[in-house]
Amino acid sequence: MTYECISIDQTTILVEQEQAVIIDIRDSISFQSGHIESAIHIHNDNVQTFVESANKSLPLIVCCYHGHMSKGAASFFGQQGFEKSYSLDGGYTEWAKRL
């Protein structure tokens, strides 16, 4: 496995202490309606540019709707050379409950 699942609390710690990067793979309308602060919207049109330009040594946290699609995406990014790739448990749906 090239990724790990991570809780919201662990995500907060990684962002604060290790400058983790959060990417959001939901559709554009959902992202525009609300997303995690500092999250980068990644979609088919910009994924390759992101992979080529990102600092792969920083932890990468993938967010989707409920934490299911992000697992496959986190695995993909791990295969692309990201040293630490994570899937956010519960996705944005769980994150939004804490707002």
C-alpha positions as CSV (number, residue, x, y, z in Angstrom):
1,M,0.0,0.0,0.0
2,T,1.4,3.4,-1.0
3,Y,-0.9,5.5,1.3
4,E,-2.4,5.6,4.8
5,C,-5.8,6.7,6.0
6,I,-5.7,9.7,8.3
7,S,-8.1,11.2,10.8
8,I,-9.2,14.9,10.8
9,D,-7.2,15.4,14.0
10,Q,-4.1,13.9,12.5
11,T,-4.6,16.0,9.4
12,T,-4.6,19.2,11.5
13,I,-1.4,18.2,13.2
14,L,0.3,17.4,9.9
15,V,-0.7,20.7,8.3
16,E,0.5,22.7,11.4
17,Q,3.7,20.8,12.1
18,E,4.9,19.4,8.7
19,Q,3.4,21.8,6.2
20,A,1.2,19.0,4.7
21,V,-0.5,19.8,1.4
22,I,-4.2,19.1,1.2
23,I,-5.7,18.4,-2.2
24,D,-9.5,18.2,-2.9
25,I,-10.6,15.9,-5.8
26,R,-14.3,16.7,-5.6
27,D,-16.0,18.3,-8.6
28,S,-15.7,22.0,-9.2
29,I,-19.1,23.0,-7.9
30,S,-18.6,21.1,-4.6
31,F,-15.2,22.6,-4.2
32,Q,-16.5,26.1,-4.8
33,S,-19.3,25.6,-2.3
34,G,-16.9,24.8,0.4
35,H,-13.5,23.2,1.0
36,I,-10.7,22.9,3.6
37,E,-8.8,26.1,4.0
38,S,-5.6,26.0,1.8
39,A,-6.8,22.9,-0.1
40,I,-5.8,22.8,-3.8
41,H,-8.5,21.7,-6.2
42,I,-7.1,18.8,-8.3
43,H,-9.0,17.6,-11.4
44,N,-8.2,15.8,-14.6
45,D,-7.0,19.0,-16.3
46,N,-4.4,20.0,-13.7
47,V,-3.3,16.7,-12.1
48,Q,-0.2,16.2,-14.3
49,T,1.0,19.8,-13.7
50,F,0.5,19.3,-9.9
51,V,2.4,16.0,-9.9
52,E,5.3,17.6,-11.9
53,S,5.5,20.8,-9.8
54,A,4.7,19.6,-6.2
55,N,7.2,19.1,-3.4
56,K,6.9,15.3,-3.1
57,S,8.7,15.3,0.3
58,L,5.8,17.1,2.0
59,P,3.0,15.0,3.3
60,L,0.0,14.9,0.8
61,I,-3.5,14.6,2.1
62,V,-6.2,13.7,-0.4
63,C,-9.8,14.8,0.4
64,C,-13.0,13.7,-1.4
65,Y,-16.6,13.6,-0.4
66,H,-16.7,10.8,2.1
67,G,-13.2,9.3,2.2
68,H,-13.6,6.6,-0.4
69,M,-12.4,8.0,-3.7
70,S,-9.5,9.6,-1.9
71,K,-8.0,6.2,-1.2
72,G,-7.5,5.4,-4.9
73,A,-6.2,8.9,-5.5
74,A,-3.8,8.7,-2.5
75,S,-2.5,5.4,-3.8
76,F,-2.0,7.1,-7.3
77,F,0.0,10.0,-5.8
78,G,2.1,7.6,-3.7
79,Q,3.0,5.8,-7.0
80,Q,3.9,9.2,-8.5
81,G,6.7,9.6,-6.0
82,F,5.0,11.4,-3.1
83,E,6.9,10.2,0.0
84,K,3.8,10.4,2.4
85,S,0.4,10.1,0.8
86,Y,-2.8,10.1,3.0
87,S,-6.5,9.6,2.5
88,L,-8.7,11.8,4.8
89,D,-11.1,9.5,6.7
90,G,-14.7,10.8,6.2
91,G,-13.7,13.3,3.5
92,Y,-15.0,16.8,3.4
93,T,-18.4,15.7,4.7
94,E,-16.8,14.9,8.1
95,W,-14.5,17.9,8.0
96,A,-17.5,20.2,7.4
97,K,-19.3,18.8,10.5
98,R,-16.5,20.4,12.6
99,L,-16.9,23.9,11.2
